[in-house]
Amino acid sequence: MRLDDLEPVIDAELRKIKAPGCSVAVVDAEGVIDARGFGFSDLRSGRRADPSTIYHLFSITKLLTATRVMQLVESGDLGLEMPISDCVPGAPREVTLEHLLSHTSGLRDQTKAFLAFHVEPRRRPTTSEALSRFSLKAHENPGGKASYQNVNYMLLGAVIEAVSRQP
């Protein structure tokens, strides 16, 4: 399948939901078959979207992060019971990957971290800079009640970076 076949559908959906643009890739087991941007990545400057456009996906990235963590678990590079402090210096020793994935780490977000996001042309913060905006002290015992917190997936991203050695 090529994106030429999907272009009318994508354009119509962008108009329907009033989204300025998107980037789409068609992939198979061998890799990328086709990739293209549709619409605009920046309306103010008129910059068009392209396959390398970076978007703020917010909580949708949790699905992508969890998928990558589970791929690393399947390959034997990570274990669900592994303390995250094995990969992230300064993280609580008692918090495991499973706690982060299930939002049972006992960690909490802080307002200053919640309000921190990247807007171009400012420089993107490094993972350690972004993590420094969170308190990595457990407010509750890990493994207890689930509490949706962004810090859990921020830490999982840091684990992925450490294991893959890629930012």
C-alpha positions in Angstrom: 0.0 0.0 0.0 1.2 3.5 -0.9 0.1 6.8 0.6 -1.1 7.9 -2.8 -4.1 5.6 -2.1 -4.8 7.2 1.3 -4.2 10.8 0.4 -7.8 11.8 -0.2 -9.0 10.0 3.0 -6.2 11.7 5.1 -6.9 15.1 3.6 -10.7 14.7 4.3 -10.1 13.6 7.9 -7.8 16.5 8.6 -10.5 18.9 7.3 -13.2 17.1 9.3 -11.3 17.3 12.6 -9.9 20.7 11.8 -6.3 19.5 12.4 -3.6 21.5 10.6 -1.6 18.5 9.6 -0.1 15.1 10.3 2.7 12.7 9.3 1.9 9.2 8.2 4.1 6.2 7.6 3.2 2.8 6.1 5.4 0.1 7.4 5.8 -3.7 7.2 8.2 -6.2 8.8 10.9 -4.9 6.4 10.6 -1.3 7.4 9.1 1.9 6.0 7.3 1.5 2.6 6.1 5.1 2.3 6.1 8.2 4.5 4.7 11.6 4.0 3.5 14.8 5.7 0.1 16.2 5.1 -1.0 19.8 5.8 1.1 22.1 8.0 3.3 21.6 11.0 3.3 25.3 11.8 0.4 27.5 10.6 2.1 30.7 11.7 5.2 30.2 9.5 3.4 28.1 6.8 5.8 25.3 7.3 4.5 22.1 5.8 4.4 18.8 7.7 6.8 16.1 6.5 7.8 12.6 7.6 10.3 13.9 10.2 7.9 16.5 11.8 7.9 16.1 15.6 4.5 16.4 17.3 3.4 16.8 20.9 1.5 13.6 21.3 1.1 13.9 25.1 -0.5 10.8 26.6 -0.7 8.9 23.3 3.1 8.4 23.8 2.3 6.1 26.8 1.1 3.4 24.3 4.3 3.7 22.3 6.4 3.7 25.4 4.7 0.7 26.9 5.0 -1.2 23.5 8.8 -0.5 23.4 9.3 -1.5 27.0 7.5 -4.8 26.3 9.6 -5.4 23.2 12.7 -5.0 25.4 11.2 -7.4 28.0 10.4 -10.0 25.2 14.0 -9.7 23.9 15.4 -10.2 27.4 16.9 -6.8 27.7 14.6 -5.8 30.6 12.5 -7.6 33.2 9.2 -6.4 34.6 10.5 -6.9 38.2 13.7 -4.9 37.5 14.2 -1.9 39.8 14.3 1.2 37.6 17.3 2.5 39.6 19.3 -0.1 37.6 18.9 2.2 34.6 18.0 5.6 36.1 20.4 6.9 38.7 18.5 8.6 41.6 15.2 6.7 41.0 13.7 4.8 43.9 15.2 1.3 44.3 11.8 -0.2 45.3 10.0 0.9 42.1 10.0 -1.6 39.2 9.1 -1.4 35.6 5.8 -3.2 36.3 5.0 -0.4 38.8 5.6 2.3 36.2 3.7 0.5 33.5 0.6 0.0 35.8 0.8 3.4 37.4 1.3 1.8 40.8 4.8 3.4 41.5 3.6 5.6 44.4 5.2 8.5 42.6 3.3 11.8 41.9 3.5 14.4 39.3 4.3 18.0 40.3 2.7 21.1 38.7 6.0 22.5 37.5 6.7 19.2 35.6 3.1 19.0 34.3 3.4 22.6 32.8 6.8 22.0 31.3 6.7 21.2 27.6 8.8 22.1 24.6 7.8 24.7 22.1 10.1 25.4 19.1 12.4 27.1 18.5 13.5 26.6 22.2 16.0 23.8 22.7 14.4 20.5 23.7 15.3 19.5 27.3 17.3 16.4 27.8 15.7 13.5 29.6 17.6 14.3 32.8 16.5 17.9 32.6 12.9 16.9 32.2 13.1 14.4 35.0 14.6 17.0 37.3 11.2 18.7 37.3 9.6 15.7 39.0 10.0 14.5 42.6 11.3 10.9 42.5 10.3 10.2 46.1 7.5 7.8 46.5 4.4 9.3 48.2 2.9 5.9 48.6 4.2 2.3 48.7 4.9 1.0 45.2 2.5 -1.8 44.1 -0.6 -0.3 45.8 -3.4 1.7 44.3 -3.1 2.8 40.7 -2.7 6.5 40.2 -2.3 7.9 36.7 0.9 9.9 36.8 3.0 11.2 33.8 6.3 10.7 35.8 5.8 6.9 35.4 6.1 7.0 31.7 8.8 9.7 31.8 10.9 7.3 33.8 10.1 4.4 31.4 11.4 6.6 28.6 14.6 7.1 30.5 14.9 3.3 30.9 14.4 2.9 27.2 17.1 5.5 26.5 19.5 3.8 28.9 19.0 0.3 27.5 18.9 1.3 23.8 21.7 4.0 24.2 19.5 6.3 22.0 17.9 9.5 23.1 
